[in-house]
C-alpha cells in the first residue's frame, strides 16, 4: 500500500504516473550512474487531501478563503488526474461541535476485518482457474464471466454511463467495485443496489 497524504502538495508528474504504476502497468525506473533498472510495481494506492488549500471548501460553518483562481486550479490536473483514476472516492465532512466527544456504538474493526477476509477468500477461490486473486485484477476478457450485473443492475449502469459520460475504463471500474460490494454482502448477484452503491463512490469525482 502506498499512502499519499496531502495530495495537493504532490507534483503533477507524480500524480500522473502513480495510478498506472499501482495497477502494474508500468515499471518503476531507478537510474544510478550508467544503469537504469525497471522494477515492476503493483500496490494499493490511497490518498488524502483537504477540499482546498484553506480546508474550508463546502464547510457549513466556516467560509472558504481561497480565491476563484485557486478553485479553478483545483479542478484541473494534477488532482483531477489522480481522482479520475480512483476506484473509490469518499468525502469525510467535518464533525459538528455537538458530535465531538460523543461515543456512538458501531461495527467494530474486528467485524469488518472478518467480513473482508471472507470476501477475499471467496475471490481467491473464484479466480483460481484464471490465475488471478482479486476483483481488481479482472481483465476485459474475464469481466463478462465474473462481474456482469443482472438486468436491473445493467439498467442502472446504462443510465449512469449516459448521464455521467463514463469512459470504457470507468464502466469496468464500476463493475469491479460492484462485484466487491456483492462479495462483502455474501451474494453472487450484482444487482441494482450494488451498482448504485458503486456509482456513489464516483459521484464526488464527477
ABEGO torsion letter per residue (X at the ends): XBBBBGAAABBAAAAAAAAAAAAGABBBBBBBEABBBBBBBBBBBBBBBBABAAGABGBAABBBABBAAAAAAAABOAAAAAAAABABBBBBBBBBAAABGBBBBBBBAAAAAAAAAAAAAAAAAAAAAAGBABAAABBAAAAAAAABBBAAAAAAAAAAAAAAGBBAAAAAAAAAAAAAAAAAAGBABBBAAAAAAAAAAAAAAX
